[in-house]
Amino acid sequence: MQTDVHDSTEAEPPTAFLRLPGVLRFTNLGRSTIYQLIADDKFPKQVHLSARAVAWRRSDLDNWSKTRAVSRRVG
């Protein structure tokens, strides 16, 4: 008899979100710099969690960070 085995590596982890204090620590940038980069379309957009709460997807920040590191090595 063959049983179905669920491979846990196939399951996508839940999306992790960082609020502004976490984003500040993650990027080592200041609040005004982050919002200026958002205005210049050079930083991931916030996600609205509720009417008064926003956060950033960790995956978006990871991708932004990787892209930024590559552009620094090239430039």
C-alpha positions as CSV (number, residue, x, y, z in Angstrom):
1,M,0.0,0.0,0.0
2,Q,1.4,3.4,-0.9
3,T,0.8,6.3,1.4
4,D,0.9,10.0,0.4
5,V,3.7,11.8,2.2
6,H,3.5,15.5,2.4
7,D,6.8,17.2,1.8
8,S,7.0,20.1,4.2
9,T,9.5,21.9,1.9
10,E,6.8,22.3,-0.7
11,A,4.7,24.3,1.6
12,E,5.2,28.0,1.3
13,P,5.9,29.7,4.6
14,P,3.4,32.4,5.8
15,T,4.3,35.9,4.7
16,A,6.3,37.7,7.4
17,F,5.7,41.3,7.9
18,L,7.9,44.0,9.5
19,R,6.6,47.1,11.0
20,L,8.6,50.3,10.8
21,P,10.9,49.7,13.8
22,G,11.9,46.4,12.3
23,V,12.4,47.9,8.8
24,L,14.7,50.6,10.4
25,R,16.8,47.8,12.1
26,F,16.8,45.6,8.9
27,T,18.0,48.4,6.6
28,N,20.0,50.6,9.0
29,L,18.3,53.6,7.3
30,G,16.4,56.4,9.0
31,R,12.7,56.9,8.8
32,S,12.9,59.9,6.5
33,T,15.3,58.1,4.1
34,I,12.9,55.2,3.8
35,Y,10.0,57.4,3.0
36,Q,12.0,59.4,0.5
37,L,13.1,56.1,-1.2
38,I,9.4,55.1,-1.3
39,A,8.5,58.5,-2.9
40,D,11.3,57.9,-5.4
41,D,10.0,54.4,-6.2
42,K,13.3,52.9,-4.9
43,F,12.0,51.0,-1.9
44,P,9.2,48.4,-1.4
45,K,5.7,49.8,-0.8
46,Q,4.0,49.3,2.5
47,V,1.1,46.9,2.9
48,H,-1.9,48.1,4.8
49,L,-2.7,45.7,7.7
50,S,-5.6,47.7,8.9
51,A,-6.9,51.3,8.6
52,R,-4.0,52.6,10.8
53,A,-1.3,50.0,10.5
54,V,1.2,49.4,7.8
55,A,4.0,46.9,7.4
56,W,6.5,45.7,4.8
57,R,6.7,42.2,3.4
58,R,10.0,40.6,4.6
59,S,10.4,38.9,1.2
60,D,10.1,42.4,-0.6
61,L,12.8,43.8,1.8
62,D,15.1,40.7,1.2
63,N,14.7,41.2,-2.6
64,W,15.4,45.0,-2.3
65,S,18.4,44.3,-0.2
66,K,19.9,41.7,-2.7
67,T,19.3,44.1,-5.6
68,R,20.9,47.0,-3.7
69,A,24.0,44.8,-3.0
70,V,24.4,43.8,-6.6
71,S,24.0,47.3,-7.9
72,R,26.7,48.5,-5.5
73,R,29.2,45.9,-6.8
74,V,28.4,46.7,-10.4
75,G,28.4,50.5,-10.0
